[in-house]
Amino acid sequence: MTIVHICGPCRDFRDPSMNRCFQLFPCLADPARRSSLSLKLALVTIHLVCVAVLFLFDGALIEKTKKEPWYTALYLLLLAATLILYFVTSISSPGYVLDAMTAVNKANAAYRNTSITSNQPASSKNGSFILTADESQMGRNDAGGNSTDWAKLVSDLYPPGTVVRNWTCSYCHVEQPPRSKHCHDCDKCILQFDHHCVWLGNCIGQNNHCQFWWYLCDETALCLWTAVLYISFLKTHIARSWWKDAIIILLLIMLLISLVFLVLLLLFHSYLILTNQTTYELVRRRRIFYLRGIPERVYPFSKGICRNLYNFCCARRSVCSLEALPSPLEIEEKSMPYTCKDVITCRCC
């Protein structure tokens, strides 16, 4: 009874203020979004603290800035570009299955109303959003007709005889094209799902994987440059002020640990890009039904290193491409070991 009387007034006192706060900032009412905002704030704070400590402690850097302002300007420009790219990636759309389905259904309805024959029956356009599918795989289950709705489009991307429930999401109840997955954090189905990044508070998918890779590049370069400046400070100012050295050493250890993690993550995603894989496909390959019968050293969606790089770096973000599952003949060709002739003809490219 005492606990109730003590806690009751306190709870009543906090509720009105929290309600007003949630009304002013609706995003804070969701615990998941509060956690994401807290992580973003923590990450930005760490960046600013590391840079601020460097300029506050290192007088030689200030003098160098006066003599060579371009050096500090480049460093601050890299810092600004990293933070901007971080926020751009965190709010970017990874590519949602629901958006693609809506685009296809609207395009199909428009086709039926206008009765205009299209040169690309497997494509649809909705405003600035364009959807394309692998034309080499289309039509193998075609029963006739020029129009293509979403269910028919998805079924054409799977081998004949695949059970419908295998590609239907049990949460969204929408037909998922290959390489899609439902994200429980976002509560949406993501096209070419890679992973859900906790630090970004966003999924990494088909539309923002390229932005994520460039963010990793900028973050790695910034971390390396800052670590070099810290080491230079310790070489010239060691034993002058022990508390400054202690702070710099602690921050340097944190930077080196982060640098190792960033380099490994950058190399890992570069490997995924070159082989046209995703983190989810690599980690859960044995649990994905359409990848179970494919040898582990075979990359079913790879089109060669050069084509993979071009599609990843140069493809328009407004274009959403659906990849069909390779046929058994294509899997057999990709499973063949490389020969001297393959090396000369650049088969891997």
VOBA-1610 file (N, C-alpha, C; in pm, whole numbers, padded with zeros to 5 digits, always signed):
BEGIN
Met+00083-00120+00000Met+00000+00000+00000Met+00087+00125+00000Thr+00198+00118+00077Thr+00287+00234+00082Thr+00350+00261-00055Ile+00387+00151-00122Ile+00449+00167-00254Ile+00351+00230-00351Val+00224+00189-00343Val+00123+00244-00432Val+00106+00392-00407His+00101+00431-00279His+00083+00573-00247His+00204+00656-00287Ile+00322+00596-00276Ile+00443+00672-00310Ile+00457+00687-00461Cys+00434+00574-00534Cys+00456+00574-00678Cys+00340+00637-00754Gly+00221+00633-00693Gly+00103+00684-00762Gly+00114+00830-00799Pro+00145+00919-00705Pro+00156+01061-00740Pro+00267+01088-00841Cys+00378+01013-00826Cys+00489+01033-00918Cys+00448+00995-01060Arg+00377+00883-01074Arg+00332+00840-01205Arg+00233+00940-01264Asp+00142+00990-01181Asp+00044+01087-01230Asp+00112+01218-01268Phe+00220+01248-01196Phe+00290+01372-01225Phe+00362+01366-01360Arg+00412+01246-01394Arg+00491+01233-01517Arg+00403+01217-01640Asp+00291+01156-01626Asp+00208+01125-01742Asp+00170+01249-01824Pro+00121+01357-01764Pro+00084+01474-01847Pro+00202+01531-01924Ser+00319+01539-01862Ser+00435+01595-01931Ser+00479+01504-02045Met+00473+01372-02022Met+00510+01279-02127Met+00410+01285-02242Asn+00283+01298-02208Asn+00181+01309-02313Asn+00202+01433-02399Arg+00237+01545-02334Arg+00264+01667-02411Arg+00387+01650-02499Cys+00486+01580-02447Cys+00608+01556-02524Cys+00577+01469-02645Phe+00493+01365-02625Phe+00459+01276-02736Phe+00373+01348-02840Gln+00292+01445-02796Gln+00212+01522-02891Gln+00299+01613-02976Leu+00402+01672-02914Leu+00493+01759-02989Leu+00585+01679-03079Phe+00629+01561-03031Phe+00720+01475-03106Phe+00660+01335-03113Pro+00576+01308-03211Pro+00509+01177-03219Pro+00607+01061-03233Cys+00724+01087-03292Cys+00819+00978-03312Cys+00871+00922-03181Leu+00865+01003-03072Leu+00914+00956-02943Leu+00817+00861-02874Ala+00694+00854-02923Ala+00596+00766-02862Ala+00625+00620-02891Asp+00699+00592-02998Asp+00733+00455-03034Asp+00866+00419-02969Pro+00871+00313-02886Pro+00998+00276-02820Pro+01109+00243-02919Ala+01073+00178-03030Ala+01176+00143-03129Ala+01237+00268-03192Arg+01152+00367-03223Arg+01204+00490-03283Arg+01282+00572-03181Arg+01240+00567-03054Arg+01319+00635-02950Arg+01458+00575-02940Ser+01465+00442-02945Ser+01595+00376-02939Ser+01681+00412-03060Ser+01617+00418-03178Ser+01691+00454-03298Ser+01743+00598-03292Leu+01659+00688-03245Leu+01702+00828-03231Leu+01815+00842-03129Ser+01808+00764-03022Ser+01914+00769-02921Ser+02047+00721-02978Leu+02042+00614-03058Leu+02165+00565-03119Leu+02223+00666-03218Lys+02135+00730-03295Lys+02182+00831-03390Lys+02245+00948-03316Leu+02181+00992-03210Leu+02236+01101-03131Leu+02370+01064-03070Ala+02382+00940-03022Ala+02508+00894-02964Ala+02618+00889-03069Leu+02584+00842-03190Leu+02685+00833-03296Leu+02734+00972-03338Val+02642+01067-03353Val+02681+01203-03391Val+02765+01266-03280Thr+02726+01241-03156Thr+02801+01296-03042Thr+02943+01243-03039Ile+02961+01114-03066Ile+03095+01055-03067Ile+03181+01120-03174His+03123+01140-03293His+03198+01206-03400His+03243+01346-03359Leu+03151+01423-03304Leu+03181+01561-03268Leu+03282+01568-03153Val+03270+01477-03057Val+03363+01477-02943Val+03505+01443-02990Cys+03518+01343-03076Cys+03651+01305-03125Cys+03718+01420-03199Val+03642+01492-03278Val+03699+01604-03354Val+03725+01723-03262Ala+03633+01750-03171Ala+03649+01866-03082Ala+03769+01850-02991Val+03788+01730-02936Val+03903+01705-02849Val+04033+01727-02925Leu+04036+01685-03049Leu+04157+01701-03129Leu+04192+01848-03149Phe+04094+01931-03180Phe+04121+02073-03204Phe+04144+02149-03073Leu+04086+02102-02963Leu+04108+02169-02835Leu+04245+02140-02777Phe+04295+02019-02797Phe+04421+01978-02734Phe+04544+02005-02821Asp+04527+01991-02953Asp+04643+01996-03042Asp+04663+02139-03094Gly+04753+02211-03031Gly+04783+02347-03078Gly+04856+02347-03210Ala+04935+02240-03234Ala+05009+02232-03361Ala+04913+02219-03479Leu+04800+02154-03456Leu+04702+02140-03563Leu+04639+02276-03596Ile+04620+02359-03495Ile+04568+02494-03518Ile+04666+02577-03599Glu+04793+02565-03564Glu+04895+02639-03640Glu+04903+02589-03784Lys+04890+02458-03801Lys+04893+02402-03936Lys+04771+02447-04017Thr+04660+02464-03946Thr+04539+02511-04014Thr+04557+02653-04066Lys+04629+02736-03990Lys+04653+02873-04034Lys+04745+02878-04155Lys+04843+02785-04158Lys+04937+02783-04270Lys+04880+02709-04390Glu+04813+02597-04364Glu+04756+02514-04471Glu+04608+02491-04443Pro+04526+02588-04469Pro+04383+02572-04437Pro+04314+02463-04519Trp+04370+02431-04635Trp+04307+02328-04718Trp+04307+02192-04649Tyr+04410+02165-04567Tyr+04420+02036-04499Tyr+04304+02017-04401Thr+04283+02116-04317Thr+04172+02108-04221Thr+04038+02115-04292Ala+04032+02191-04401Ala+03906+02201-04475Ala+03866+02067-04534Leu+03963+01993-04586Leu+03934+01860-04639Leu+03887+01765-04530Tyr+03951+01775-04413Tyr+03913+01688-04302Tyr+03771+01718-04256Leu+03738+01846-04239Leu+03603+01883-04196Leu+03501+01852-04305Leu+03542+01862-04431Leu+03451+01827-04540Leu+03420+01677-04538Leu+03521+01596-04508Leu+03497+01452-04496Leu+03405+01421-04379Leu+03423+01493-04268Leu+03335+01475-04154Leu+03190+01510-04189Ala+03171+01624-04255Ala+03036+01665-04293Ala+02975+01567-04392Ala+03054+01521-04491Ala+03002+01426-04589Ala+02963+01294-04524Thr+03040+01251-04425Thr+03009+01126-04355Thr+02878+01137-04279Leu+02859+01246-04207Leu+02736+01263-04130Leu+02615+01281-04221Ile+02633+01357-04330Ile+02522+01375-04423Ile+02482+01242-04487Leu+02582+01165-04531Leu+02553+01035-04592Leu+02492+00939-04492Tyr+02530+00951-04367Tyr+02471+00868-04262Tyr+02321+00895-04250Phe+02283+01022-04242Phe+02141+01055-04227Phe+02063+01027-04355Val+02126+01049-04470Val+02058+01019-04597Val+02030+00869-04606Thr+02126+00787-04568Thr+02105+00641-04572Thr+02002+00597-04469Ser+02000+00663-04354Ser+01907+00622-04249Ser+01761+00651-04283Ile+01737+00751-04370Ile+01598+00784-04405Ile+01562+00737-04546Ser+01657+00675-04615Ser+01629+00630-04751Ser+01545+00502-04751Ser+01472+00483-04858Ser+01388+00364-04872Ser+01472+00248-04923Pro+01468+00134-04856Pro+01544+00018-04905Pro+01478-00051-05023Gly+01353-00012-05053Gly+01277-00079-05158Gly+01177-00174-05096Tyr+01052-00136-05095Tyr+00948-00215-05030Tyr+00869-00294-05133Val+00838-00418-05097Val+00760-00504-05186Val+00622-00444-05210Leu+00566-00383-05107Leu+00432-00324-05121Leu+00430-00213-05223Asp+00536-00131-05228Asp+00543-00024-05327Asp+00555-00081-05468Ala+00636-00186-05483Ala+00649-00248-05614Ala+00517-00311-05659Met+00447-00375-05567Met+00319-00436-05600Met+00217-00329-05641Thr+00216-00218-05569Thr+00124-00109-05604Thr+00154-00054-05742Ala+00283-00038-05774Ala+00322+00013-05907Ala+00278-00081-06017Val+00296-00211-05996Val+00257-00308-06098Val+00107-00310-06117Asn+00033-00311-06007Asn-00113-00317-06017Asn-00171-00191-06082Lys-00112-00075-06051Lys-00159+00049-06114Lys-00128+00050-06263Ala-00006+00004-06297Ala+00030-00001-06438Ala-00060-00100-06512Asn-00093-00213-06448Asn-00179-00313-06510Asn-00321-00258-06530Ala-00370-00183-06429Ala-00503-00124-06442Ala-00506-00019-06553Ala-00399+00058-06563Ala-00391+00158-06669Ala-00385+00091-06805Tyr-00315-00022-06811Tyr-00305-00094-06938Tyr-00443-00145-06982Arg-00516-00198-06888Arg-00648-00250-06922Arg-00742-00138-06966Asn-00725-00020-06906Asn-00814+00091-06942Asn-00779+00149-07078Thr-00651+00159-07108Thr-00609+00223-07232Thr-00590+00125-07347Ser-00568-00005-07313Ser-00548-00111-07414Ser-00435-00077-07510Ile-00323-00026-07450Ile-00206+00008-07529Ile-00102-00103-07511Thr-00054-00157-07619Thr+00045-00264-07613Thr+00181-00205-07580Ser+00249-00266-07480Ser+00381-00219-07439Ser+00489-00307-07498Asn+00607-00248-07526Asn+00720-00325-07576Asn+00787-00405-07467Gln+00764-00370-07340Gln+00821-00441-07227Gln+00707-00487-07137Pro+00652-00606-07161Pro+00537-00651-07084Pro+00569-00679-06939Ala+00696-00692-06904Ala+00731-00722-06766Ala+00775-00599-06691Ser+00746-00482-06743Ser+00785-00359-06677Ser+00664-00276-06644Ser+00679-00195-06542Ser+00572-00104-06505Ser+00632+00024-06455Lys+00558+00135-06474Lys+00607+00265-06432Lys+00498+00337-06358Asn+00537+00393-06243Asn+00441+00464-06160Asn+00507+00592-06110Gly+00484+00702-06181Gly+00550+00827-06141Gly+00699+00817-06164Ser+00777+00835-06056Ser+00921+00826-06065Ser+00971+00686-06031Phe+00880+00593-06008Phe+00919+00458-05970Phe+00900+00365-06089Ile+01004+00295-06129Ile+01000+00204-06243Ile+01034+00065-06194Leu+00960-00035-06242Leu+00983-00173-06204Leu+01015-00254-06327Thr+01125-00329-06323Thr+01163-00414-06434Thr+01187-00554-06384Ala+01169-00651-06471Ala+01193-00790-06437Ala+01281-00852-06545Asp+01343-00962-06509Asp+01434-01030-06599Asp+01355-01089-06715Glu+01374-01033-06835Glu+01294-01073-06949Glu+01325-01214-06995Ser+01447-01264-06967Ser+01483-01398-07012Ser+01406-01506-06940Gln+01353-01471-06821Gln+01280-01570-06743Gln+01130-01552-06753Met+01086-01443-06816Met+00943-01416-06822Met+00877-01502-06928Gly+00756-01538-06901Gly+00677-01608-06999Gly+00687-01759-06993Arg+00770-01815-06902Arg+00778-01960-06898Arg+00654-02021-06836Asn+00581-01943-06758Asn+00454-01989-06706Asn+00339-01910-06768Asp+00369-01842-06880Asp+00271-01752-06939Asp+00157-01831-07001Ala+00037-01799-06964Ala-00080-01867-07016Ala-00148-01783-07122Gly-00081-01677-07170Gly-00140-01590-07270Gly-00182-01460-07210Gly-00198-01357-07294Gly-00238-01226-07244Gly-00120-01134-07236Asn-00142-01007-07256Asn-00034-00909-07256Asn-00017-00841-07122Ser-00120-00829-07044Ser-00110-00760-06917Ser-00053-00853-06811Thr+00014-00794-06712Thr+00081-00871-06607Thr+00050-00808-06474Asp-00017-00882-06385Asp-00040-00831-06251Asp+00072-00883-06160Trp+00067-00840-06036Trp+00177-00870-05945Trp+00192-01020-05919Ala+00082-01089-05892Ala+00089-01232-05863Ala+00147-01309-05981Lys+00105-01273-06102Lys+00157-01340-06221Lys+00305-01308-06242Leu+00341-01183-06217Leu+00480-01142-06233Leu+00570-01218-06137Val+00529-01232-06011Val+00610-01302-05912Val+00619-01450-05944Ser+00508-01510-05986Ser+00509-01653-06017Ser+00603-01685-06133Asp+00617-01592-06227Asp+00708-01614-06339Asp+00854-01610-06297Leu+00883-01552-06182Leu+01021-01543-06135Leu+01067-01669-06064Tyr+00974-01758-06029Tyr+01006-01884-05962Tyr+00996-01999-06061Pro+01065-02110-06032Pro+01054-02227-06120Pro+00912-02282-06119Pro+00869-02344-06230Pro+00735-02404-06234Pro+00719-02510-06126Gly+00603-02511-06065Gly+00575-02609-05961Gly+00606-02563-05820Thr+00661-02442-05804Thr+00689-02390-05670Thr+00559-02360-05598Val+00550-02404-05472Val+00428-02384-05394Val+00410-02236-05364Val+00285-02189-05378Val+00257-02046-05361Val+00291-01999-05220Arg+00266-02083-05122Arg+00289-02039-04983Arg+00438-02017-04955Asn+00526-02072-05038Asn+00669-02052-05018Asn+00711-01908-05047Trp+00639-01839-05134Trp+00677-01702-05166Trp+00575-01599-05117Thr+00480-01641-05037Thr+00382-01548-04980Thr+00420-01517-04836Cys+00431-01389-04805Cys+00468-01348-04669Cys+00354-01378-04573Ser+00385-01442-04463Ser+00282-01478-04365Ser+00243-01360-04277Tyr+00315-01248-04287Tyr+00285-01130-04207Tyr+00213-01023-04292Cys+00269-00993-04409Cys+00208-00892-04496Cys+00104-00952-04591His+00110-01083-04610His+00019-01152-04702His+00033-01098-04844Val+00157-01071-04885Val+00185-01030-05021Val+00283-01130-05082Glu+00279-01141-05215Glu+00370-01232-05284Glu+00508-01169-05291Gln+00607-01240-05238Gln+00743-01189-05235Gln+00822-01238-05356Pro+00883-01147-05431Pro+00974-01193-05537Pro+01100-01253-05476Pro+01179-01325-05555Pro+01304-01381-05500Pro+01392-01274-05438Arg+01465-01312-05333Arg+01560-01228-05261Arg+01490-01129-05167Ser+01360-01137-05153Ser+01288-01048-05061Ser+01270-01117-04926Lys+01251-01036-04823Lys+01230-01090-04689Lys+01153-00989-04605His+01075-01040-04513His+01001-00954-04421His+01093-00915-04305Cys+01106-00785-04281Cys+01185-00734-04169Cys+01092-00712-04050His+01122-00779-03940His+01037-00767-03822His+01055-00634-03751Asp+01171-00570-03769Asp+01192-00438-03707Asp+01113-00331-03780Cys+01115-00334-03913Cys+01040-00236-03993Cys+00896-00280-04017Asp+00867-00409-03997Asp+00735-00467-04022Asp+00693-00447-04168Lys+00790-00463-04260Lys+00764-00453-04402Lys+00851-00554-04476Cys+00805-00592-04594Cys+00883-00680-04680Cys+00978-00596-04764Ile+01107-00635-04766Ile+01211-00557-04830Ile+01260-00629-04954Leu+01273-00554-05064Leu+01329-00609-05186Leu+01480-00626-05172Gln+01529-00742-05208Gln+01672-00775-05200Gln+01726-00740-05061Phe+01663-00797-04962Phe+01694-00768-04821Phe+01837-00809-04790Asp+01913-00717-04730Asp+02050-00747-04686Asp+02054-00765-04535His+02019-00661-04462His+02011-00671-04316His+01944-00546-04262His+01907-00551-04136His+01853-00433-04068His+01964-00374-03982Cys+02006-00253-04017Cys+02115-00187-03945Cys+02060-00116-03822Val+02108-00156-03706Val+02061-00096-03581Val+02108+00048-03569Trp+02233+00075-03610Trp+02287+00211-03596Trp+02217+00309-03689Leu+02175+00261-03804Leu+02102+00347-03896Leu+01954+00352-03864Gly+01904+00250-03796Gly+01761+00242-03769Gly+01681+00220-03896Asn+01742+00152-03993Asn+01678+00134-04123Asn+01727+00003-04184Cys+01647-00050-04275Cys+01686-00170-04347Cys+01779-00134-04462Ile+01866-00227-04495Ile+01951-00214-04613Ile+01899-00311-04717Gly+01858-00256-04830Gly+01800-00337-04935Gly+01848-00293-05072Gln+01768-00321-05171Gln+01807-00296-05310Gln+01832-00149-05339Asn+01752-00060-05284Asn+01760+00081-05320Asn+01866+00159-05245Asn+01908+00114-05129Asn+02005+00193-05051Asn+02132+00116-05013His+02153-00001-05073His+02276-00075-05043His+02399+00001-05093Cys+02386+00067-05208Cys+02498+00145-05262Cys+02531+00262-05170Gln+02430+00330-05121Gln+02453+00440-05027Gln+02520+00390-04899Phe+02479+00274-04852Phe+02538+00216-04731Phe+02686+00185-04753Trp+02721+00133-04872Trp+02861+00101-04898Trp+02946+00229-04902Trp+02895+00333-04964Trp+02970+00459-04968Trp+02981+00520-04829Tyr+02878+00502-04747Tyr+02887+00551-04609Tyr+02999+00477-04534Leu+03009+00346-04555Leu+03117+00271-04492Leu+03253+00321-04538Cys+03266+00353-04667Cys+03393+00407-04718Cys+03428+00539-04649Asp+03331+00630-04641Asp+03356+00760-04577Asp+03388+00743-04429Glu+03314+00658-04363Glu+03337+00636-04219Glu+03474+00574-04193Thr+03515+00482-04278Thr+03648+00421-04263Thr+03758+00523-04286Ala+03744+00605-04390Ala+03845+00708-04419Ala+03853+00810-04306Leu+03738+00851-04253Leu+03736+00949-04143Leu+03800+00891-04018Cys+03768+00767-03987Cys+03824+00703-03868Cys+03976+00688-03881Leu+04023+00649-04000Leu+04166+00634-04021Leu+04238+00768-04011Trp+04182+00871-04072Trp+04244+01003-04068Trp+04250+01056-03925Thr+04143+01039-03851Thr+04141+01086-03712Thr+04243+01010-03627Ala+04255+00879-03648Ala+04354+00801-03574Ala+04496+00848-03604Val+04524+00880-03729Val+04657+00932-03765Val+04684+01064-03695Leu+04586+01153-03687Leu+04603+01280-03617Leu+04624+01259-03468Tyr+04556+01161-03410Tyr+04576+01131-03268Tyr+04717+01080-03242Ile+04765+00991-03329Ile+04900+00937-03312Ile+05005+01048-03327Ser+04982+01138-03421Ser+05075+01251-03438Ser+05077+01340-03314Phe+04960+01358-03253Phe+04955+01438-03131Phe+05033+01372-03019Leu+05019+01240-03003Leu+05089+01170-02896Leu+05241+01173-02917Lys+05286+01170-03041Lys+05429+01173-03068Lys+05492+01305-03028Thr+05419+01414-03048Thr+05476+01548-03023Thr+05443+01602-02884His+05338+01549-02817His+05296+01606-02690His+05296+01504-02577Ile+05363+01392-02595Ile+05362+01289-02492Ile+05434+01340-02367Ala+05379+01309-02252Ala+05435+01340-02119Ala+05427+01488-02084Arg+05358+01570-02162Arg+05343+01711-02126Arg+05225+01732-02032Ser+05117+01665-02062Ser+04998+01674-01977Ser+04934+01535-01972Trp+04946+01469-01858Trp+04907+01328-01851Trp+04757+01308-01875Trp+04675+01403-01828Trp+04531+01382-01843Trp+04486+01399-01988Lys+04555+01487-02062Lys+04525+01498-02204Lys+04568+01371-02278Asp+04686+01319-02242Asp+04733+01196-02304Asp+04639+01080-02274Ala+04586+01075-02151Ala+04496+00966-02115Ala+04367+00972-02198Ile+04313+01091-02215Ile+04191+01106-02296Ile+04217+01067-02441Ile+04330+01114-02495Ile+04363+01084-02634Ile+04385+00934-02653Ile+04453+00870-02557Ile+04479+00725-02569Ile+04348+00646-02564Leu+04257+00685-02475Leu+04128+00615-02468Leu+04050+00631-02598Leu+04047+00752-02651Leu+03977+00774-02777Leu+04047+00702-02893Leu+04180+00696-02887Leu+04254+00627-02993Leu+04224+00477-02992Ile+04216+00419-02874Ile+04181+00276-02864Ile+04042+00252-02923Met+03948+00341-02891Met+03813+00328-02945Met+03814+00341-03097Leu+03895+00435-03149Leu+03904+00453-03293Leu+03965+00332-03362Leu+04068+00273-03303Leu+04132+00157-03365Leu+04039+00036-03368Ile+03964+00017-03260Ile+03866-00093-03258Ile+03759-00069-03364Ser+03711+00054-03373Ser+03610+00086-03474Ser+03667+00071-03615Leu+03794+00106-03632Leu+03856+00097-03763Leu+03866-00048-03810Val+03903-00137-03719Val+03909-00280-03755Val+03772-00331-03795Phe+03672-00294-03719Phe+03535-00337-03750Phe+03489-00281-03885Leu+03518-00153-03911Leu+03475-00090-04035Leu+03545-00150-04156Val+03675-00176-04144Val+03749-00234-04256Val+03695-00373-04289Leu+03671-00454-04186Leu+03617-00588-04210Leu+03477-00580-04272Leu+03397-00488-04223Leu+03262-00474-04277Leu+03266-00424-04421Leu+03358-00333-04452Leu+03371-00281-04588Leu+03417-00391-04684Leu+03513-00471-04642Leu+03560-00581-04725Leu+03452-00685-04745Phe+03374-00712-04641Phe+03267-00811-04650Phe+03161-00767-04750His+03119-00642-04742His+03016-00594-04835His+03072-00578-04976Ser+03200-00551-04990Ser+03260-00547-05124Ser+03256-00686-05187Tyr+03282-00788-05107Tyr+03271-00926-05157Tyr+03128-00958-05198Leu+03032-00914-05119Leu+02892-00938-05153Leu+02855-00869-05284Ile+02906-00749-05305Ile+02875-00675-05427Ile+02934-00744-05550Leu+03059-00790-05539Leu+03125-00854-05652Leu+03057-00985-05692Thr+02996-01053-05596Thr+02930-01181-05623Thr+02778-01170-05630Asn+02726-01047-05616Asn+02581-01023-05621Asn+02509-01110-05518Gln+02549-01096-05393Gln+02485-01165-05282Gln+02438-01062-05181Thr+02364-01108-05083Thr+02325-01027-04969Thr+02369-01097-04841Thr+02376-01021-04734Thr+02414-01080-04606Thr+02317-01189-04564Tyr+02189-01164-04585Tyr+02087-01263-04548Tyr+02103-01391-04629Glu+02131-01381-04758Glu+02148-01499-04841Glu+02273-01577-04802Leu+02378-01508-04764Leu+02502-01575-04727Leu+02491-01644-04592Val+02428-01579-04497Val+02421-01634-04361Val+02314-01742-04351Arg+02199-01721-04416Arg+02086-01814-04405Arg+02064-01894-04533Arg+02170-01925-04602Arg+02156-01990-04732Arg+02085-02125-04722Arg+02115-02203-04621Arg+02054-02336-04608Arg+01908-02329-04567Arg+01865-02216-04517Arg+01726-02204-04473Arg+01637-02139-04579Ile+01696-02081-04683Ile+01618-02021-04791Ile+01582-02130-04891Phe+01455-02151-04914Phe+01410-02269-04988Phe+01464-02274-05130Tyr+01479-02159-05197Tyr+01523-02161-05336Tyr+01675-02166-05350Leu+01750-02167-05238Leu+01895-02178-05243Leu+01948-02309-05186Arg+01859-02393-05137Arg+01904-02515-05068Arg+01976-02611-05161Gly+01927-02627-05283Gly+01988-02725-05374Gly+02104-02672-05454Ile+02145-02549-05430Ile+02255-02487-05506Ile+02385-02500-05427Pro+02493-02545-05491Pro+02621-02557-05419Pro+02664-02424-05357Glu+02735-02433-05246Glu+02771-02312-05171Glu+02864-02221-05249Arg+02949-02275-05333Arg+03045-02193-05408Arg+02986-02136-05536Val+02858-02160-05559Val+02791-02108-05678Val+02709-01987-05639Tyr+02724-01877-05714Tyr+02649-01755-05687Tyr+02538-01745-05791Pro+02417-01783-05756Pro+02311-01797-05857Pro+02270-01666-05924Phe+02286-01553-05854Phe+02241-01426-05911Phe+02354-01345-05973Ser+02476-01398-05968Ser+02590-01325-06022Ser+02586-01323-06174Lys+02614-01207-06232Lys+02619-01190-06377Lys+02760-01156-06423Gly+02857-01186-06339Gly+02995-01148-06368Gly+03034-01025-06288Ile+03163-01015-06257Ile+03209-00906-06170Ile+03179-00770-06229Cys+03208-00752-06357Cys+03187-00620-06420Cys+03038-00584-06423Arg+02954-00680-06459Arg+02810-00652-06466Arg+02754-00627-06326Asn+02804-00703-06228Asn+02757-00683-06091Asn+02793-00543-06041Leu+02916-00499-06070Leu+02957-00364-06029Leu+02876-00258-06099Tyr+02851-00278-06228Tyr+02774-00178-06302Tyr+02632-00168-06248Asn+02568-00281-06225Asn+02430-00279-06173Asn+02425-00217-06034Phe+02530-00239-05955Phe+02530-00188-05819Phe+02558-00038-05814Cys+02653+00008-05894Cys+02696+00148-05885Cys+02622+00240-05981Cys+02589+00191-06099Cys+02537+00278-06204Cys+02388+00265-06227Ala+02325+00167-06168Ala+02181+00151-06189Ala+02106+00265-06123Arg+02000+00312-06187Arg+01921+00420-06131Arg+01846+00371-06008Arg+01845+00455-05904Arg+01777+00415-05781Arg+01627+00415-05798Ser+01576+00483-05902Ser+01431+00484-05925Ser+01385+00356-05994Val+01480+00273-06039Val+01446+00150-06108Val+01458+00035-06010Cys+01351-00040-05995Cys+01349-00157-05907Cys+01352-00281-05995Ser+01459-00356-05989Ser+01477-00472-06076Ser+01448-00599-05998Leu+01363-00684-06054Leu+01330-00813-05995Leu+01409-00920-06068Glu+01485-01000-05994Glu+01568-01103-06053Glu+01499-01238-06041Ala+01491-01308-06154Ala+01432-01441-06154Ala+01533-01544-06107Leu+01484-01655-06053Leu+01572-01762-06013Leu+01633-01827-06136Pro+01762-01859-06131Pro+01825-01920-06249Pro+01770-02060-06275Ser+01772-02098-06401Ser+01725-02231-06439Ser+01830-02335-06401Pro+01792-02463-06396Pro+01891-02569-06366Pro+02009-02569-06463Leu+01986-02534-06590Leu+02096-02529-06685Leu+02194-02419-06651Glu+02144-02303-06609Glu+02232-02194-06569Glu+02310-02229-06443Ile+02247-02298-06349Ile+02317-02341-06228Ile+02427-02440-06262Glu+02400-02529-06356Glu+02501-02626-06398Glu+02619-02557-06464Glu+02592-02456-06545Glu+02701-02383-06611Glu+02785-02307-06509Lys+02719-02248-06409Lys+02794-02173-06306Lys+02870-02266-06212Ser+02828-02393-06205Ser+02895-02489-06117Ser+03021-02547-06181Met+03038-02531-06311Met+03154-02586-06380Met+03281-02518-06332Pro+03389-02595-06307Pro+03515-02534-06263Pro+03577-02450-06373Tyr+03657-02355-06335Tyr+03721-02266-06430Tyr+03837-02336-06498Thr+03851-02311-06626Thr+03962-02364-06704Thr+04048-02248-06754Cys+04159-02284-06822Cys+04246-02179-06876Cys+04172-02095-06979Lys+04086-02160-07057Lys+04009-02088-07156Lys+03914-01989-07090Asp+03854-02029-06976Asp+03765-01939-06904Asp+03838-01817-06850Val+03963-01838-06807Val+04043-01726-06757Val+04075-01629-06870Ile+04110-01684-06987Ile+04145-01598-07101Ile+04024-01519-07150Thr+03908-01587-07152Thr+03787-01520-07199Thr+03718-01440-07088Cys+03778-01436-06969Cys+03724-01357-06856Cys+03581-01403-06824Arg+03565-01532-06801Arg+03433-01586-06771Arg+03376-01526-06642Cys+03463-01501-06544Cys+03416-01448-06416Cys+03370-01303-06428Cys+03408-01236-06535Cys+03371-01096-06552Cys+03246-01081-06636
//
